[in-house]
Amino acid sequence: MKEDGEPELHEIDRFDRGVGWIAYPGETMERASHALAVPNEESDDDVWVIDPVDAPGLDDLLAEFGSVAGVVVGLDRHKRDAATLATRHDVPVYVPEWMTGVAEEIDAPVEQFGRRLADSGFESIRIRDSTLPPWQEVGLFDGETLVVPESLGSASYFRGDRERLGVHPMLRLTPPRTSLSGLDPDRVLVGHGVGVLEDAGAAIEDALAGSRRKAPGLYAKTLRSALGI
């Protein structure tokens, strides 16, 4: 599902104050990364990079939006190229203070954050913090843009029948309703696949409401795909 080899920058999710990209467009996993620009009255806008996978041309893309202020790890399994990008731009990697074991595995300076991501204007949402299965995930929300690194996605293995977004297959029976329901953002950006830039609140509510009911169909689709039938 994860592709190796030479990355190729494929842009997704562009809006006025942000952009996303997939570094390996052909992979099934569709690992997506994002950059969010926040106004800075003293200099260029601050750019916060979320769960990056590096690719040629990435620095030029980021420069369109401002100067990189920090790199964020949104899921304990999404260390990806965070340290590489942070080192290149001489900024810290930001990790939630409750996300255990991640900071020690990052070969770059690390800053921890609590309810807010530094001075970015983004509130943090503890989407999941569990040991069975091991899963620590933080969402980011500024009232307009919601970033969900893993619990929701638009890659084909996330989506059930007529879903624009789907709950992760491992969470289909226990969807994150408490943390994500009722937020109603203008757009939602996800860690696997393209985001939803219109009627995002409705797409989230539909994904959460149909999570259990559509699980059997999703699992059957995934099995058929794995078997090539």
C-alpha positions, 0 to 999 in steps of 0.5 A, a space after each residue: 500500500 505504501 510506495 517507495 522509490 522516487 517521489 513526485 509532488 502532486 498538489 491537492 487541496 489548494 485554498 487561499 491559506 493552504 495547500 496539500 500534496 501527495 508525494 507518491 500519487 500511485 500508492 494505495 495508501 495515498 499519504 497526504 500532507 498539508 501546509 497551513 498559512 497563518 498571518 504574521 504582521 511582522 514578516 511573511 505568513 507563518 506556514 505550519 506543515 502537517 505530517 509531511 512526506 518530502 518530495 522534489 519541489 516541496 520547498 518552492 510550494 511552501 514558499 508560495 505561502 510564507 516561511 515555515 514556522 513549524 512541522 507537526 506530527 498529527 499521529 504517532 505513526 506519522 513521523 514520516 519526513 518531519 525531522 528532515 523538513 524541520 532540519 532543512 527549515 531550522 524549525 522545531 517539530 511540534 508534538 502534543 504533550 500527551 503523545 507519548 514516545 514520539 519525541 524520542 524518535 524524532 531526530 530534530 528539536 521538539 516542542 510540545 503543545 497543549 490545547 493550542 498549537 503555539 501561536 498558530 490559532 489552531 486548537 488541538 483536538 484529542 481525537 484518539 488516545 488509546 493503547 488497544 490498538 496503539 493510536 494517538 491522534 490530534 486534530 487541528 481546527 481554527 473554526 474554518 479548517 479541520 485537519 484529521 490525520 487518520 480517523 477520517 480519510 478519502 482513500 478508497 479503502 476508507 470510503 463506503 458506499 456513496 461516502 466522500 469521507 469514510 471512517 478508518 476501517 479499524 475504527 468503523 465500529 467505534 467512530 470518533 463521534 465525541 471528538 469530531 461531530 458538530 464541528 462544521 468546518 468549511 473544509 476538512 483535510 485528511 492524512 490519506 487522500 484528498 480533502 473535502 473543500 465544500 459541505 465539509 460538515 455534512 461529509 463528516 456527519 455522514 461518515 460518522 453516522 454511516 460508519 457501523 452500517 456501511 462497515 460490512 460493505 467496505 470490508 467486502 470491497 476491500 477483500 475483493 480488491 485484495 483478491 483481485 476479484 
